[in-house]
């Protein structure tokens, strides 16, 4: 009984630790380092003092496909990179899981889709995804020049895999960036992300 109680306490601490590791709106975005599609190590701190979008992705996920096949994700990348925003795509799919790609495969997929992130980062161990508490693809974080998360959640307001819904939806990422770049407080700073579950190793 005592051993069971101790195991329960340990499990509770592990769960609490995992929950506390999630990054929420208003938090300072923790730094991290990951290899990019070219094998170069990139860090969030490389973009210090700039707006940064973190996009959790999985090109095998139908929710991600919706935003790339419609051109929505590419248009967002181009629109806001032109305004000085840095865009980082992160794949936390483990080897053998849906969406996992080698660096060469990721680079080819990015080029084929006409995507223009500043970096495509490969998080095979899932350490960064778990650090941020990423649960879905796509899941989005907007970080301001002070390093604070000003938006976290879904890309838009319609939870579906239908590309036709993109035009009808309220794009939360676009709204958050537009407001913050304009010196305004972000009206909707947090939403519930939708999509495929991140394909972690465990």
N, C-alpha and C positions, 0 to 999 in steps of 0.2 A: 504493500500500500504506500509506504514511504517512497519507494522507488518510482511508483506511478505518479505520485504527487510531484516529485522532483522533475520527472520528465514533462509533466504538464506545465510546470513553471518555466522550464527551459524552452518548451515550444511556444509559450506565450511571449517570452522575451524575444525569440527569433521573429515571431509575427510582428511584434511591436517595432523591432528594429527595421524589418522590411518596410513597414508602413511609414516609419519616420524618414526613410531614405527617399521617399517620393518627393519630387519637386513640384511645388504649387505656385500659383500666381502670387506675386509679392515676394517670393523667395529670391535669394541670390543664386544665380545659376552656377552650380559647381563645375569647376574645370575638369577636363578629361582629355585623354590622348588616345587616338585610334589610327590604324593605318588607313590610307585612302586607297582608291582603286589602282593607283600607280605604285602602291607600296610605301609611300612616304608617310611618316608619322605626322599627323595634324592634331592640334590642340585647340580647344575653345579659346584659350588665351591668345591665340594667334590673331583673333578678331576683336581684341579688347578695344573698348571705346566706340564700337560700331553696333548697329542693329544687326541681330542675327536671328534667322529662323532655323529651328531644328525640325526636320520632317522625318518621322519614323516611317520607313517604307518597306515594302515587300512586293516585288513586281509580279508575284504569282497570285496575289490577293485580288479578288474581284472588286473590292472597294477602292484599292489603289488603281487598278486598271481603269475604273470609271473616270478618275481624275486625270489620268495620262492619255487615255484614248480619246477623251473629249478635248484635250489640249488645255484643260483648266490649270493643271499644275505648272505646265511650261509657261503659260501666260502670266501666272502669278510670279514665277521666278524671274522672268524677263522684266515685268513691270517694276518690281521692287528692287531688283539688282540695279536697274537704271537709276534708282534713287539712292544708291549706296548701301542697300541692305545686303548682308551676306547670307547665303542660303546653304545649309548643310543637310544633305540627305544621309540618314543613318539606317543601316540594315542590321538588326539584331537577330536575324534567323541563324540558328545553329547549323553546322554542316549536316547535310542529309535532310534538313527540314525545308518546307516550302519557302521560296524566296532567296535562299542562300545562293550566293554567287562568288566566284573567284574574282580577284581584282580585274582581270582581263574581261571576264563575262560582264561585270558591272559596268566597266567602261564602254563596252560594246552596246549594252542595253541602253545606257544613258544617251549615247550618240544616236542610236536608232530611233529613240523616242523624241529626239530633239530637245532634251532637257538640258538646263544650264545651271546646275548647282555649282557653288564655289568648291564644293568637295562632296564626294560620295564616300562615306566612311563605313568600314566593315567591322562590326561588333560581334564576332563569332561567339565569344564567351558570354555575351549578354550583360557584361558588367556595367556598361554605360546605360543600357536600356533599364536595367534594374535600379541603377543609381537614380535615374530620373522617374522611375515608376511607370515607364511606358507600357501600356497594356494593349494598344491597338495599332493597326496600320490602315490608313494614315493617322498619326497622332502628332499634333503640332505644338511647338513652344515658340513664343516670340520673346526675345531678350533685348532689352534696351541698352544704350551705350554705357549705362551705369552697371550693367551686368545683372539687372533685375528682370525676372520673368513678368511680363505685362499681359501675356495671354497664354493659356494652356487649354487644350481640348481638341474638339473636332475641327475639321477644316471648314465645314459649313453646317447648315441647319437641317438638311434632309438626309436621313439615314437610309441610303439605298445603294444599289449597284447600277442603277440606270443612268447613263450619261445625260439623258434628256433632263434629269432633275437638276443638273448643275446650274442651268440658267435661271431656275426658279428659286434656288436656295439663297439664303443670306450667308455670304462668305465671311466667317468670323475672323479669319487671318487677315484678309484684305482690310476689313473694317478696323481691326486692332492696329495694323501698321499705319493706315491712313490717319487715324486719330493721333497716334503717338508721334508720328513724324510731323504732324501739324501742331504739336505742342499741347494737345488735349489729353485728358484722362481717358483711358480705354473704357468704353461703356460696358462691354461684355468681356470681362477678363477671364472667365472660366466657363467651360461647357463640358458635357460628358462626351468623351471621344467615342466614335463608332468605327467599326471595321472588323478585320480579322484579328484574332488574338496574336500577339507577337510570338513567334515560334522559337522560344527559348529552348536551350538544351534540356532544362529541367523545370 
